[in-house]
Amino acid sequence: MSIWPEAAGRQSAPAGRGTVLVTGAGSGLGRAIGLALAERGYRVFGTVRDSQRARDLEAEHAGPHQSLRYLPL
């Protein structure tokens, strides 16, 4: 079941389409959502409370998730 009924049946966004902001992207559910959306072609900006954590995550995901950027708060 999709939380967005109009999106039912869609597996991914077309390349270059869709930008999202994910809060709490440094760990847990926020991180999982950010990674999943980036893998589906969305441009993702994720907020992180700790600036060092943001840098570590940027380095960790530099190759496979170019469309995922972390923003320290």
Helices and strands as residue ranges (DSSP letters): G 5-7, E 19-22, H 28-39, E 43-48, H 51-60, E 68-72
